[in-house]
Amino acid sequence: KTKLYENISRFHIMIYNLDNVLNVNELSAKYANKLIAVRGIVIDISDLKGKYIKPVYVHKDETAHTDSGGIFKFVYPSGHLDEPVDLELEDTIEKPTRCPGCGKAGNIKLIQEESVIVDRRIIRLMQKPSVIYINRKEEEKKVIVEDNLVKLTDSLGIGDEIIVTGILVPETGKNGEVEDFHIHALHVEIVVDRPKLTEEQIRKFESIARELEAKPGENGFNKLLTLIAHSIAPHIYWPLEYKLMLALAIVKGNFLRDETNSRLRRGSIHIAIIGDPSTGKTSISQYLLDITPGHRAVYVNGPTATTPGLVGVVTRNEETGDYEVKRGVLRRADLGVLIIDEVDKMPKEILDALLEIMERERITITKAREFEHDTRTSVILIQNPKFGRFDTEEPYKIIDWKDALVQRIDLWIILRDDDKNFEKVLKKILNADRYAALPRKKEQTQLLDFVEDNAEYFDKDFISRYFSYAQTLVPVMTKEAKMKIDEYAKKLRKLNTYYSQSKIRISPRQIETLMRISEAIAKLHLRSSVTVKDVEYAIKLYEYSLQALG
């Protein structure tokens, strides 16, 4: 009888669930050539490629190989044709320069149809950061995934958190010194920080939304939008309208593409935050990093930014000669949020690159050939007033951005450190202990049914999962909602070419802004359609934003 293993050309042993799981920044020489488990965030995924694990060559020379008709086949580097498949750890196998059978050079060719090739993919893993400084080298490691393990990575996306079990392999440079390490994967596991929502949990979300939507809230909004707004950094005082704008930037409007995947209308909602020092701009930004679903929020310090670090750079692989793109941190913010602080100190060339990112929702890098990737990212630009503090009641006069950049901003947040709001700010500071995380019962975390009647805000876990579900919805604009936008647009246009003398030109671009905001508000209500009420809320926020500009 034929034994089972005789029909198997190769098999793999998967090892996982090690007791000790390292972080990326803990990897060092002491783990070289050892089995490890490491946890990190995916920052880049290569295209699927092949790797020869049994390259078969032929050398043709009638005088040297008389016994075999002038042909000698061999597997390099062993020289034996019956060499078993070798899943060695090295990235590449050197091509033979001489025939191992006769020692002669030249006339050696690879026989592709007789060679054994496996799938191969490279993943770049980085320590999960809270703040990214682009010109500082972040600790990252290359993960090589081959053969049957590749299918474990098919569903991976940028920003996913994974645990890789494998061997830490030294990479030796031309001078013989170890220049870096990579991980040869034996297993890849996607980490799910929050359980996927069940049908029952989704129904609970929708029930909560319907209940709170029917109750009055603050400043003319219903209780649902009020609680969502207060859930954005509840320990910091900002006007409710401003916090609600940030929630809209997270869930976004609808991304409209045609059958060729060309953009018809962007869905990302871009926000400019200009405020006096000590008004909570950076603190709220940090909070957004925690509640944006899927770790897809990236914080960038403007003065340290570089175009390659943000967008990416094309390099040539010394081993293969192919051009490869090393994508910047912006790739991690696809379908998320990109927060850029101190925009006024950012290099001019990066601001120019932002124009394409903000409008096309796609970035193009050209070198030898063209590389493109999606940047469906809500961009939040933050800076202090031009002269350090606001000294005018007309903030639009001290905005020195290019008109092209100004026109891409959907909503404006203007923050003043004045006596008007000092008491509210003081109250938040004195009562900060009210917003400290409190332990909850396990069943409350699982069932999401812990919203109390007197709740002032949702906690981080709840609001993040709520946003995650809201992002999956694609509400359709009703006829009545379109008519409401049409009516308002004509009204604005008649007022003047410019609204309130500011740089914000009332044009088709602003009409698209209203549509995006309306769609995002419908998503926050977990509805499948955009209603007139959604448009009214959108208009309310839009006017609040423009009035803040003076």
N, C-alpha and C positions, 0 to 999 in steps of 0.2 A: 504494500500500500504506500501511496505517496504521502509523506508527512506534510503537515500544514506549513511548516516554516520553509519547505523547499519551494513553495509557490510565492513566497514573499520576497521581493527584491530588497526591501529595506523596511525598517520599522523604527519608531521613535519612542523614547521614554519621556513623558511629561512629568516634571517635578514642580510642585507648587505648595502653597500653604506653609512656608517656612515660618518658624517662630519669630525670628528677628527680621523685620522689614526696615531697610535703610532709606534715608532720604538721599536725593541726588548729591547734595553737598557733603555727604558723609563718605562718599566713595574715595578710596585712596589706594596706594600701592600695597597696603597690608592685605587687601582683598584680591590682589592679582591672581588670576588662574584659579579662583575659588568660586564655589557655588554661592550665589547671593540672591536676595530679593530686594528690589528697590522700588520706591513709590515716587511718582512725579506726574507732571502735566505734559501732555503731548503738545509740542509747539510746531512740529512739521512732520509730514508724512510723504514719503517719496512715491512716485509712480511704481507700479508693479514691473519688476524686471526679472531677468533670468540669471542663473549662475551655473557654470559647469562644475559638476561634482565628479564627473568621470569623463574628461576630455580625451577623445580618441584621435590620434594623429597618424598620418601615413608618410613614410619617406620612400620616394621612388628613385632607385639607382640600380640599373641592370647589372653593373659590375660588382656592386657590393652585396646584393641580395640575390645571388644566383639560384639558391635553393627555393625561393618563394616567388620566382618570376619577376624579380626586380622590385618587389614591394615588401615593405616592412611596416606593420601596424603596431602601435604601442600606446599605452596610457602614460601621460606625463604627470608626475616626475618619476614614477616607479620604473617605467620602461617595460612593464608586463601588460599584455592585453587582457589577461584574466584578473587584473587588479580589481578588488571589490569597490563598490561605491564608497567614496570618502567624504563624509560631511565634516571636513576640517574647518577649523575656526577662522583661518585666514580669509581676508576679503577677496583676494584674487589669487589665481594660479599663474605663475610665470610661464610664458610660452617657450617651448624648447628651441634652442639654437643649433643643437647637434642631435643626430640620430643616436639613441642609446644602443642600437644594434650594431652599427658599424663605426660610429664616432665621427661620421662626416657631417658637414654643415650644408645648409641650403636645401631647397626643394622639399620642405616639410609643410604639410597642410593639415588643417583641422577637418575631420570628417564629422560634420554636424549631425547627420542622420544616425550615426552610430554612437554619438556622445550622449551622456545623461545630463539633463538640465533640470534644475528645480526653480520654483518661484522664489523671489527674493524682494524684500522691502526694507527700507531703512526708516526708522522712526527717531525723531529727536525728542529727548525728554529733558525737562527742566524742573528745578525745584519750584514748588508752588509759591509764587511771590505775592506780597501784598502791595508793594510798590516796585515799579520797574524804572531804573535809571538807564537810559539807552546806551550811553557811552561807557557804562561799567560792564565788564564781562560777567554775564550771569553764568552760573554753574549749570552746564548742560552736558548730556551724554548721548552718544549715538547708540541706538539699539538695532541690531541686525536680526531680522526675522526671516526664516527660510522654510521652504517646503510646506508641509501640511499646517504649520503654525500660521502661515500667511492668512488663511481664512479666518483666524481668530481676530485679525486686525481689519477685516473688510468693513466693519461698521464703525471703526474709530473715526473720531473727528478732532479737529484742532480744539484744544481746551479740555479734552477728556482727561480725567485722572485715571492712571493705570498702575498696576503692580506687575513688574516684570521679574520673572525668576530666570536666572541664567548664569553664565560664566563671565566674569570681568576679565577681558582680554587686553593685554598691553599692546599699544601701537608703537612700533619702533620706527624711528626716522632714519634718514640716509646715513647719519653719523653713528648709528647704532644705539642711540639713547632712546629711552621710553618718553615719547612726547605726549601721549594721552592714553585713555582707555576707552574701550567700547564694550557693550554688553551683547553677548551672543545668546539670544533668547531660547529658553526651553519651555516657557509658558508665558502667556500674556492674559491678564485679567482686568476688565474694566471695573473701576470702583464706582459704585452707585452710592453717593452720599445720602441721597434721599430716595426712598422707595418710589417706584413708579406708581402713579395714581391708578387705583382700581375704579371700576364703573361706579361703585358705591361712593367712593370718595369724591369723584367728579360730580355726582348728583348732590353731595353735601355742599361742595363749592357753589354750585348753581343755586341751591336752595338759600344759602347765605346771601348770595348776590341779589336774588329776587327780594328777600326779606329786607335787606338794608337799602336797596334801591327805592323802596316805597316809603322810607322814613326821611324826614327832613334832616339836613346836616347844617353845616356852617357856611356863611358867605354865599348863600343861594345855591349850594350844591347839596346833593342828597347825602345820606349818612354813609353809603358805601364809598363814594369818592372822598368824603371827609376822613374816614378811617384809613383809607389807602394813603392819603396825603400825610396824615400824622404818623404813619408807619415808616416814613423816610426819616431816619435819624430823629426819633421822638424826643431825644434829650437836647436838641438844638432848636432854637426858635428861628423859623423862617415863615413868611406868610404862607398860608395854606395853598394859595395858587401856585407859588413857586415849587413847592414840594410835589404837587400834582403834576407839574410839567416834567419833573424828573421821572415820575412813574410812567408817563407817556413815552419818554425816550427809551425806557427799558422794553416796553411791550411793542412799540412802533405801530405804524400803519401797515397797509398791505403792500407787498412787493409785486408790482405789475410788470410782467415780461410777455413778449410775443412768442410765437412758435419757434423762432430762431434764438430765443433766450436774450433778445435785445431788450434793454430797459425801456419801459413805457412811462413809468413813474416810480420814483424811489419811495421806499417805505420808512426809511430812517428819519428820525426827528432830531435835528441838530439844535443845540442850545448854547447860547453865550451867557456866561456869568461874569459880570463886572461888579466888583464890590470893594468897599473899604477894607483895610486890614482888620483882622480879628472879627470877621463876620461869619465864620464857620464854613468857608468855602472848601478848604482842604478836608476838614472833618467829615462833612457830608459826602465828599468824594470817596473817602475811605469806606463809608457806610454802604455806598453803592457797590463797591467791590464785593461786599459780603452778600448782598441780596440779589444781584444779577444772576439769573440761572446759568448753570453750566460753567462757572468760572470764566465767563466770557467778558468780563470787565477788565480793562487795562488802564492803569494810571501811569502817565508819562510826565516827567518833570521837564518842562520846556527847555531850560537853558542847557541841559545835558543831552538833548535829542540830536540824533543824526538821521539822515535819510536812509542809509542802509539798515540802521537799527530799527527804524519805524516801518519802512516799506519792504526792504529786502535788498539783496545784492546777488548778482550773477557771478559765479566763479567757474573755473574750469577744473574738472576732476583730473588730477595728475595721472591716475591709474588708467582711466578709460578714455580720456580726452574729450568727454562729453561736457557740455555746458549744463550746469545745475544752478538752481535758484535757492538761495538760503533766505527763506521768508523772514520778514521782521515780525515784531510783536503785534503788528496790526492784524496779522492773520488770526491771532488768538481772539481778537475782538469781533470777528465775523459773527453776525446775528447777536452781537452784544453791544457794549458801550466802550468807546475810547474817550478817556478823560485826559485833557492836556492842560496842565497847570502852568502859570506864568507864560502865557502865549506871547506876550509882548517881548519876552527875552529869547524866543525861539528863532533859530536861523531862518532867513527869508526863503531859502529853497524848500524848506519843509512846509512852510505855509503855502507855497505854490503847489506842492504835491498834494496838500489837503484838498485843494479845489477839485481834483479828479476823484479823490476818495469820497468826498461829500456829495458830489452830484451823480457820478456814474455808478457808484457802489461797486466799483471794480478798479483794480490798480494794474497798470501795465509796466513791466520792466523789460527794456530792450537792450540786448547785448548779444551779438551774433544771431540770435533769434528772439522771438517775442514770447514773454511769459506773462500770463494773466492769472489773477485769482480774485475771488469775490471779497468785497469789503462792505457787506450790508450792515454797516456800523453806525449807530447814533454817536455823533461827535459832540462832546461837551468841552467848550473852550473857556478857560478861566484866566482872569487877570485882574490886577488892581487897576484903578483909574489911571489915566495917563500921567497925572502929576502926583500920584501917591494916594490922594484922597479926593473925594468929590468936593468941588468948590463952586458948583453951579447947579441950578435947578433944571438944567437942560443937558442931561448926560450924553445925548447924541452928538453934541458939539465936541466931545473929547474922545470920540471913537475914531481912531486913525487907521483902521483896517481898510484894505482895498475894497472897492465897491463889489467886486466879484465875490469876495468872502462874505461881506455883509449880506448880500442877497441870498446866500445859502443858509443863513441862520433862520430857523423857524420861530424860535421863541427867545426872548431876552429876559434875563434875571438881573435886576439892578439892586444892589445891597448897600445901604447907607448905615454907618455907625452914628446914629443921631439920637437925640433925646426922645423922639417919638416912640421908638420901639425898645428903649432901654429897660423899662420895667418888665416887659415880656421876656426879654433876654435874661434879666436878672432872676426872674421866677424860675426859668428853666434850669439855670445853674444851681440855684438853691435846692431844687427838688430833683436833682440828677439821680438820687438814690431810688426814686420811684421807677426809673427805667432800667435798673439793673436786672440782668437775667435771673429769673427765679426758676427753681426746679418744677417740672410738670410731671404729672402722672404719665406713665408709658402709654396708656390707652388714649390719652388726649393727643399725644403726638401722632398716633397712628390714625385716629378717626377724624381728626380736624373738626371736631364738634364742640370746641371749647370757647367759642366766641360768646362772651357774656354781654348782656344787655347794656351794661354800663362801661363796656370796653372803650378805651380812648384810642387804641391803635392795635395793629396786628404785630406779633413778634416776627423776628427775622425768618424763622423756619416757615411759618405760615405764609408770609407775604412773598417769599422767594418761590414757593411751590405754586402759589396763586398766579404770580407773574409767568411762571413756566407753562402753566396750562393756558393762560390768556394768550401767550405768544403763538399757540398752535391754531388759533381761530382766524378765519378770513371772513369778516363780516361784509355783507354786500350793501352798497349804498342804495337806499330806497329812493323812489322817484320824488317823494316829498322832501327828503333830505337834500337831494340835488337842487331842487327848486329853492330851498332855503339858502343854500350857498350861493346860487345864482343871484338871488335877490340882494343878499348882503354884499356881494362883489360889485354889483352895479352901483349900490349906494356908496361904497367906499371910493369907487372910481370917480364919482361925481364930486366928491369932496375936494380932491386936488390930485395932482400927479404924485405928490409926496404927502404922506400922512404925518401931520403934526410937524412939518418942516424937517423931519428926520431924513436919514439916508434910505429909509425903507420904502422903496418904490412899490406902489400897488400895481402889480402885474400878474400875469398868469402864474408865475412862480408862487405868489402868495395865496392864490386860489388853491393850488396843490397843497400848500401848507395846511389850509383849513380842512381839506379832505383827509390828509394824514392824521391830523389831530382828532377829527371826528371818528375815524376808524379805530384809533387807539383807545378812545373813550368807550366805544362800543365793545372793544376787547375787554376792558376793565370790568364791564358789566356782564361779560361772558355771554354775549348775544351773537347771533348769526347775521344780524342786519344792523345798519346804521340808521338811527331814527332822527327825527327833527330835534328831539331833546338833546341828542348827542351833539348835533351841530350847534345848538344854542350854547351848550357848555363850551364847545370849541371856540366859538366867537367870543364868549366871556373871557376865556383864558388869553386869546389872541389880543383882544383889546387891552386887557390888563398888562400884557407884555409891552405893547406899543406905548401905552400911557406912561409906563415906567421910564421910557426913554425921553419923555418930555414932549 
